[in-house]
Amino acid sequence: MSATPALPHLAIATATVDLFRVPDQPLYVVGTLDTGVTVLSQQYRALNLVWGLVSSGRVRTDRDEDAVESIAIVGGGFAGLTVAAGLTKKESNAKITIFERRDTLLPLQQGSDSRWLHPHIYDWPLEGSESSSAALPILNWTAARASDVVVQVLRGWQSLLRSYPDRTDQDGGRRLRIFCNTHHLQIASAPSAGGQAEIEWVGEPRDPANPANPLAGVWESIGLTEKFDVVILTVGFGLERGRQTSYWRNETFAQPQLGQARMTYIVSGAGDGAMIDLFRLRIAQYRQDRILAELFAGRDRLLARLRELDRQSRDDRAVNLFELFDAVWSDDGLADDTRAVRVALQNRLRHDTSVVLHVRQARFAGLFDRGRVSFQNRLLAFLLFRVGGFQPSTDSLSRLRAEHGVPPERVIKRHGTDRKRVLQDILSVDLHSVLDAAFDGGNLLRQPDVLRWSGGFFDYPGPVPPSDANDTQRARWRREYLPSPTQAIAAAFCSAVVGYLAHDHPNDSRLRVTFHRTLLIGGEEVLQQCCEYDGVGLDNTAPNTAGRTFEANHATIGAAYVLRQVLRTRAGAENETIIRDMTKLQLNDSSRKMARSVQSIAAIPVIGQTHQADAEAPTETVVGVLYLDSGQMSYFSDEDRMTTLVTMTQQFATRLSSFANTAAGRVVNNAFWRGTTEIEPLTLAADQATLETLKAAPQQPPLAKNVSQINFDLSDFEGVEG
């Protein structure tokens, strides 16, 4: 059974749940009326809600068969599927039913080959916005065509269900159900606070592991009425107003014309969708992430200025970015960079299209004083306007069509969706006023799309790590996303270290080496194991441990991280006293118990050193820790051996800044997603003076200059961040 969360943690979790809940109803709404509308922001909200529900105890995980809850998830898009995956991964004590009104899950993006999805690019120019991986612990995906992202996520869903087969039982007591083509679905209000909501629906039962297939091979709709303890509305944002073809349907706007004369299009709208279609029509080979890299790579001073403008616009939504952009492109000190960007964009203009942008604002600059459009799209629209890439107009669509001879099929309307209508269609009339009151109070409009869960939260059952978990469970839990290039680099380095040590280490005594990186998860730093243990005398059947996360102030690696010192056990230290130190340092909170064979330990932190333009002294942070243990007593007390190990680690640290310079150019060391977070300084889990065996070594920690993180991953192009 899981322990009860501490009160401060419980209060934060409860407050998070309140951001999603319709007051006095068992209804929760995920992001429908919020401003961040990317796939990743919806997944963040979904997992934040699951974190809050589980951590607050609103959804139980105690496996009490007499207290099984019924949970309905209305909407089978990215948010709904992520909620279901999170509840499943946390082993919630619930029967989960997913309702989707269309023919399969993730219906909008299925088969959408003309739209590109990138997890972080809408945060550009924040550091980390170029990272191509969503870096999610569940249903992770990397930048690709929308149709390919669907494939990635559904594969993740199927893999998850294979690990939890009880969720797909085919008998009457199955714990997971999916209904598609639910053309009739009505939710009635709960009769009293804390009561159940009733749902009436007609839909087709589907195979949970393969939602495109019928359950038990029978393509029949059924009508049911059931009561649910929790109803989570993940209905998304709806389709575009009017009869305009959906943003997610395939078209050929971005492709060159085949033999036709230059064609004129009308794009009507002032949001991100309209801007994307404008760019696709006017910029050759346009893609959100690629164009930014091609225009701004290597222009550090200009990028720094743009980041400052981005901060201004986030802090004060009343600022007019058009005027701020104009000031930057008029700055003589940046003239070389701004001129080069303008010329590069001008050279990328298509010559087989022209576009009239139909807007309501008489002045195009007026579109820039609202926060509805992402920073990067406003910047690109400004630049495209400056090079004469389109013509803004407030004339009526009919007049514009007549003037430019534009047929209906070349008029693209991006006027947004009726978000509230999506909810009202499935709620009984008496719930409309309840929902209106919740929205009017602003409660459901401020759901954070930055992750709130702690490191490894979705890789153990229950609200907190169970204290009775065995070593096999602890060896596999608390994992977070680990990029393959990072894992390969760490494994190669650890193999080299083992190669050096193996020549004089007894073959009948165990030696282990691994490397951890500092990882940002929400508002905390954790240490993540970057590769499997390498060494001598290891059990080949040992569980895979790469990707695990640990509190950054626990155990030997946490001590090296907090103290920023090379640490080792003193000469003559015995296993019994080492274990006492590990108990003080709370090793077992997130890891296996110290093996009885361990007689000597060492940890070498790598200090990342970066220079800020406006700071006199460089910024120093621990970016990684090399960990070693041996069954040979006093093995790491040898000064020559430790000096060589630190020298090897220093060489590794020196090369960190150049590992991305590969011949193929496909590797980047991006900053962590969502930018850097102010982290409270950690204190060691135990008073250093009370430790009996773990002492500082005389060697200085290795320095990695111009490195602020170890986050090597794959990319299609040269990153702007360097």
Order of alpha helices (4+ residues) and beta strands (2+ residues): alpha-beta-alpha-beta-alpha-beta-beta-beta-alpha-beta-beta-beta-beta-beta-beta-alpha-alpha-alpha-alpha-alpha-beta-alpha-beta-alpha-beta-alpha-alpha-alpha-alpha-beta-beta-beta-beta-alpha-beta-alpha-beta-beta-alpha-beta-beta-beta-beta
